[in-house]
Amino acid sequence: MSADASRLARAIAAFDATNAEDPNRESYRGVEQPKELAYAEHMTEWLQRLAPNASEALRLAVRAQHIRRWTIARSDYPMDRAGYKRWRTTLAKFHAETAGRILRETGYDEETVRRVGSLIRKERLKLDPEAQLLEDVACLVFLESYFADFAHAHDQAQVVEIVRKTWNKMSERGHVAAFALPLSREARTLIEKALKR
């Protein structure tokens, strides 16, 4: 294993060890495990499917996208649109800072730390191809693994609006991958409603 590959493996192992502390659990591929660890693995798998030759910085950013997310609860912010935006902004900054600390500990230079942070914060979305790819990966993970439960827990009009916003954030490559997902008939109907508006 090259020095670069070894450093990447150490960083991912450190990300995973941190996410393994998540007290929330979910089943992924038939195995019960910490929720954010499962999410990170799912993100990496989707990146591998969409871009097997992705840069090291993007692979790191994808793996750390939700690092220690459980420590900043949505309920700590007002349950309105402004509160949601504040929560998301706080999370993005927190994830980038947490990932940056781990990257420095595993020997990465400041240029890489800055690049990974920028990707995690999804800066210049639509202009930066790697930031867009990360967004596509996150949207596909949501649609494949979390959308069905989300749809059952929320009002249909709200779900349709969320799907529309999700779809607008994705690239054409993301749309093609989303249409190929083995979604339920109910999920497909909701997506079709969102796209008609």
SULZI-V61613 format. One record per pair of residues at least 12 apart in sequence whose ideal C-beta (glycine too) atoms are under 6 Angstrom apart, sorted by sequence separation. I is the first residue (numbers start at 1). J is the second residue. D is the distance in whole Angstrom. If there is no record, write none. Layout:
BEGIN
<<I,J,D> <I,J,D>>
END
This chain:
BEGIN
<<22,34,4> <26,38,5> <119,131,6> <22,35,5> <74,87,6> <100,113,5> <122,135,6> <20,34,5> <22,36,4> <47,62,5> <119,134,6> <19,36,4> <20,37,5> <99,116,6> <100,117,5> <19,37,4> <44,62,6> <43,62,5> <44,63,6> <72,91,6> <16,37,6> <19,40,6> <96,117,4> <43,65,6> <40,63,5> <96,120,4> <95,120,5> <96,121,5> <39,66,5> <139,166,5> <163,190,6> <67,95,5> <163,191,6> <92,121,5> <36,66,5> <68,98,6> <164,194,4> <67,98,5> <139,170,5> <159,190,6> <163,194,4> <67,99,6> <36,69,5> <160,193,5> <135,169,5> <136,170,5> <160,194,5> <64,99,4> <136,171,6> <139,174,6> <143,178,6> <140,177,6> <144,181,5> <136,174,3> <143,181,6> <132,171,5> <148,187,6> <151,190,6> <147,187,6> <24,70,6> <8,56,6> <15,63,5> <22,70,5> <15,64,5> <18,67,6> <18,68,6> <12,63,5> <15,67,6> <57,112,6> <61,116,5> <60,116,5> <57,115,4> <61,119,4> <57,116,5> <61,120,5> <58,130,5> <62,134,6> <61,134,6> <62,137,6> <51,133,6> <14,102,5> <47,137,5> <46,137,5> <11,103,6> <14,106,6> <43,137,6> <46,140,5> <11,106,4> <46,141,6> <10,106,5> <43,141,6> <7,106,6> <42,141,5> <7,107,5>>
END
